[in-house]
Every structure is written in structure tokens, then in C-alpha cells.
């Protein structure tokens, strides 16, 4: 009988090991610091939050960083299980299951601290040159407003330096992204500018779980449950703080 017990225990351990291996999820995202970037601690803020919540839900994971188009194609084909950083769109529901919101992207205007500019609507901005990053989407209304005096630049660092030097009157960026890059600017630049209160746009950030994964509903449910628990027990806030947010 003891031998039978040992044999059954061994079979049980092997089954647990097999199941754990089968649950390892393939996470994917493009490079988007501070949210997703392999050069950052734990792959960036979003990667850290997502992998932590999934681990608490019982899923091990690996993260791969690829261009956005390849990530989306991989989710659709089932080569990846979880897209880390997805904004909601109806089109994407045909390839994946969205989680609830776990972060909020706020695109905010930034001005010089000594500037009297006010912002309540886009029409108020028509009088000012605004540095914008080439190819970047801010909001549908802003992007399509032809009366805006947009000054194209290569990146946010260039935009905020031009703002600090008073070569433009405004720039704008996702708040988390802006804070990440401002922390790497000189004190002269950081101290010269400030965020304006009202956001230009807000987009909720979700994970998108491939419909090719037969457990996509369970994965999303587990993720949503653990994000709520992390917010309740303070671990979510600690992750934000650990990433400088």
C-alpha cells in the first residue's frame, strides 16, 4: 500500500507539473516606455502589472517585444496569448477578448509655467504653435483639426525642450510617458513646464487575450479579479511607485 501511495503521489506531481507548464502564457507588446520596454525593470510598468496579476491568478508567463503589427498578427493567429497594452476597439474583439481597464492613458497639454494659456476646448488652442510628434495619434478631434498650428518634431524630448525654450507655446503627451521622459531631462527643462489640468483625451488600457487560446475567458476573469485585489491590498499602488509613477 505505501508503494501505491507513493506512485499515486508521483503521478499527481507529474500532472501538476504538466498543467503548470501548459498554463505558461506568451505575453507580447511593442516598445512603449514606460509601459512596455525590455530595457526597463520587469519589462516596464504595464508588463509588470500584467505579469504580476496573471501570476496571482495562477499563470506563469514570458514576455516578447515585437513591432505593433507583428504583435497584433500574432494575437490573431494564436502565436501569442496576451497583448499587454491594448486600447479598446470593436475590430479587435474579432481576434481577442478584452479585460477590464487596468490603466488609464490621459493625453495632457503641457505649457510653460509662466504662460497664461487656458484650455477648455480645442478652439482656444488655435492661436498657439504646438509641438507634436510626427505620426502620433493624440485624439481624433485634435488630429483632424486643421486650424491647429502643429509643429512636427521627432520625439517628445525635442518637443518639451522647444517648449522650455519658448520656441512653441504648447506640447502634449500621455501623462505617464511625459513623466517618464521629463524625469530624464535637465532640471532647467523640468522646472520650466507644467501639465494643464484638463486632458485632451482619455483611453483605457486593457490586455487582449487571443481567442485562439481556449482559456481566454478564464484568463481575463482571473486577471480582472487579481487587478481588483491588487488595488485593494496596495500592491498595485506599490508597483506604480516602483516605476516612478
LOTI-732165 format. One record per residue (C-alpha): x, y, z. Coordinates in nm, 2 decimals. Example, Ala and Ser with C-alpha at 12.3 -4.5 7.8 and 13.67 -1.06 7.14 Angstrom:
<sites>
<<1.23,-0.45,0.78>> <<1.37,-0.11,0.71>> 
</sites>
This chain:
<sites>
<<0.00,0.00,0.00>> <<0.28,0.26,0.08>> <<0.42,0.19,-0.27>> <<0.08,0.26,-0.42>> <<0.05,0.58,-0.23>> <<0.40,0.69,-0.35>> <<0.31,0.60,-0.71>> <<-0.02,0.80,-0.69>> <<0.17,1.09,-0.54>> <<0.43,1.08,-0.82>> <<0.15,1.08,-1.08>> <<-0.02,1.37,-0.91>> <<0.31,1.57,-0.91>> <<0.37,1.50,-1.27>> <<0.02,1.61,-1.36>> <<0.06,1.93,-1.16>> <<0.39,1.99,-1.33>> <<0.23,1.93,-1.68>> <<-0.06,2.16,-1.60>> <<0.16,2.44,-1.48>> <<0.37,2.42,-1.79>> <<0.06,2.42,-2.01>> <<-0.05,2.74,-1.84>> <<0.25,2.95,-1.93>> <<0.13,3.24,-2.13>> <<0.31,3.42,-2.41>> <<0.29,3.79,-2.35>> <<0.36,4.04,-2.63>> <<0.38,4.42,-2.68>> <<0.57,4.67,-2.88>> <<0.82,4.91,-2.72>> <<0.64,5.19,-2.54>> <<0.82,5.32,-2.24>> <<0.74,5.34,-1.96>> <<0.46,5.09,-2.02>> <<0.64,4.81,-2.22>> <<1.02,4.80,-2.28>> <<1.26,4.52,-2.23>> <<1.53,4.76,-2.12>> <<1.32,4.86,-1.82>> <<1.28,4.69,-1.48>> <<1.04,4.39,-1.52>> <<0.97,4.50,-1.88>> <<0.81,4.83,-1.79>> <<0.51,4.94,-1.58>> <<0.24,4.77,-1.78>> <<0.43,4.45,-1.83>> <<0.50,4.44,-1.45>> <<0.13,4.49,-1.36>> <<0.01,4.24,-1.61>> <<0.26,3.96,-1.53>> <<0.20,4.01,-1.16>> <<-0.18,3.99,-1.19>> <<-0.15,3.69,-1.41>> <<0.09,3.52,-1.17>> <<-0.15,3.58,-0.88>> <<-0.42,3.42,-1.10>> <<-0.20,3.11,-1.15>> <<-0.04,3.18,-1.48>> <<0.33,3.19,-1.55>> <<0.43,3.40,-1.84>> <<0.71,3.50,-2.09>> <<0.73,3.85,-2.25>> <<0.84,3.92,-2.60>> <<0.88,4.27,-2.75>> <<0.80,4.30,-3.12>> <<0.66,4.57,-3.36>> <<0.29,4.65,-3.31>> <<0.18,4.50,-3.64>> <<0.35,4.17,-3.56>> <<0.21,4.16,-3.21>> <<-0.15,4.21,-3.34>> <<-0.10,3.95,-3.61>> <<0.04,3.70,-3.36>> <<-0.26,3.75,-3.13>> <<-0.49,3.69,-3.42>> <<-0.31,3.37,-3.53>> <<-0.26,3.25,-3.17>> <<0.12,3.26,-3.17>> <<0.09,3.49,-2.86>> <<-0.17,3.46,-2.58>> <<-0.18,3.81,-2.43>> <<-0.13,4.15,-2.58>> <<-0.03,4.37,-2.29>> <<-0.12,4.72,-2.40>> <<-0.44,4.74,-2.60>> <<-0.69,5.03,-2.64>> <<-1.04,4.90,-2.70>> <<-1.17,4.88,-3.05>> <<-1.46,4.68,-3.19>> <<-1.24,4.55,-3.47>> <<-1.00,4.39,-3.21>> <<-1.28,4.19,-3.05>> <<-1.27,3.97,-3.35>> <<-0.93,3.84,-3.25>> <<-0.92,3.87,-2.88>> <<-1.11,3.91,-2.55>> <<-1.06,4.24,-2.37>> <<-1.00,4.27,-1.99>> <<-1.15,4.55,-1.79>> <<-0.94,4.87,-1.77>> <<-0.62,4.83,-1.57>> <<-0.46,5.17,-1.65>> <<-0.58,5.49,-1.80>> <<-0.39,5.68,-2.06>> <<-0.45,6.06,-2.03>> <<-0.31,6.28,-2.31>> <<-0.25,6.62,-2.15>> <<-0.13,6.95,-2.27>> <<0.20,7.09,-2.13>> <<0.28,7.46,-2.12>> <<0.55,7.69,-1.97>> <<0.48,7.77,-1.61>> <<0.49,8.14,-1.68>> <<0.23,8.10,-1.96>> <<-0.13,8.24,-1.91>> <<-0.28,7.99,-2.16>> <<-0.61,7.84,-2.06>> <<-0.77,7.53,-2.21>> <<-1.14,7.43,-2.20>> <<-1.19,7.35,-2.57>> <<-0.98,7.29,-2.88>> <<-1.08,7.63,-3.04>> <<-0.88,7.80,-2.76>> <<-0.56,7.64,-2.89>> <<-0.58,7.77,-3.25>> <<-0.37,8.08,-3.16>> <<-0.07,7.88,-3.04>> <<0.21,7.68,-3.20>> <<0.20,7.33,-3.06>> <<0.48,7.08,-3.09>> <<0.35,6.73,-3.20>> <<0.54,6.41,-3.26>> <<0.53,6.30,-3.63>> <<0.29,6.01,-3.68>> <<0.15,6.02,-3.33>> <<-0.23,6.00,-3.26>> <<-0.35,6.22,-2.97>> <<-0.72,6.23,-3.02>> <<-0.95,6.22,-3.32>> <<-1.07,6.57,-3.28>> <<-0.72,6.72,-3.22>> <<-0.56,6.52,-3.50>> <<-0.83,6.63,-3.76>> <<-0.84,6.99,-3.65>> <<-0.68,7.18,-3.95>> <<-0.68,7.51,-3.76>> <<-0.42,7.39,-3.51>> <<-0.07,7.53,-3.56>> <<0.11,7.20,-3.54>> <<0.49,7.20,-3.54>> <<0.61,6.84,-3.62>> <<0.91,6.71,-3.42>> <<1.08,6.37,-3.40>> <<1.00,6.29,-3.04>> <<0.87,6.42,-2.71>> <<1.21,6.51,-2.58>> <<1.26,6.76,-2.87>> <<0.90,6.89,-2.81>> <<0.95,6.97,-2.44>> <<1.29,7.13,-2.50>> <<1.14,7.36,-2.76>> <<0.86,7.44,-2.52>> <<1.11,7.52,-2.24>> <<1.30,7.75,-2.48>> <<0.97,7.92,-2.57>> <<1.00,7.82,-2.93>> <<0.65,7.67,-2.91>> <<0.37,7.75,-2.67>> <<0.24,7.40,-2.60>> <<0.31,7.03,-2.65>> <<0.11,6.73,-2.54>> <<0.17,6.36,-2.45>> <<0.03,6.08,-2.25>> <<0.09,6.17,-1.89>> <<0.28,5.85,-1.79>> <<0.50,5.88,-2.10>> <<0.56,6.25,-2.04>> <<0.66,6.20,-1.67>> <<0.90,5.92,-1.78>> <<1.08,6.14,-2.02>> <<1.07,6.45,-1.81>> <<1.25,6.26,-1.53>> <<1.54,6.22,-1.77>> <<1.55,6.59,-1.88>> <<1.76,6.86,-1.71>> <<1.62,7.04,-1.41>> <<1.61,7.35,-1.63>> <<1.36,7.19,-1.87>> <<1.16,7.01,-1.60>> <<1.12,7.32,-1.39>> <<1.01,7.54,-1.68>> <<0.70,7.34,-1.77>> <<0.38,7.20,-1.62>> <<0.07,7.00,-1.71>> <<-0.26,7.17,-1.78>> <<-0.55,7.02,-1.58>> <<-0.79,6.91,-1.84>> <<-0.69,6.61,-2.06>> <<-0.72,6.63,-2.44>> <<-0.83,6.26,-2.44>> <<-0.85,5.96,-2.22>> <<-0.81,5.59,-2.33>> <<-0.84,5.29,-2.10>> <<-0.57,5.03,-2.13>> <<-0.65,4.66,-2.14>> <<-0.50,4.33,-2.20>> <<-0.63,4.15,-2.51>> <<-0.63,3.77,-2.49>> <<-0.62,3.57,-2.81>> <<-0.94,3.39,-2.89>> <<-0.72,3.11,-3.02>> <<-0.64,3.03,-2.65>> <<-0.92,2.80,-2.53>> <<-0.90,2.95,-2.18>> <<-0.93,3.32,-2.29>> <<-1.24,3.38,-2.08>> <<-1.08,3.22,-1.77>> <<-0.76,3.42,-1.82>> <<-0.95,3.75,-1.85>> <<-1.16,3.67,-1.55>> <<-0.86,3.58,-1.34>> <<-0.67,3.89,-1.45>> <<-0.96,4.12,-1.37>> <<-1.01,3.96,-1.03>> <<-0.65,4.00,-0.93>> <<-0.62,4.36,-1.06>> <<-0.91,4.44,-0.82>> <<-0.74,4.26,-0.54>> <<-0.41,4.43,-0.60>> <<-0.58,4.77,-0.59>> <<-0.74,4.67,-0.26>> <<-0.43,4.54,-0.09>> <<-0.20,4.82,-0.20>> <<0.03,4.62,-0.43>> <<-0.10,4.80,-0.74>> <<0.00,5.13,-0.59>> <<0.34,5.00,-0.49>> <<0.41,4.89,-0.85>> <<0.32,5.24,-0.98>> <<0.56,5.39,-0.72>> <<0.83,5.14,-0.81>> <<0.82,5.26,-1.17>> <<0.83,5.62,-1.06>> <<0.46,5.70,-1.12>> 
</sites>
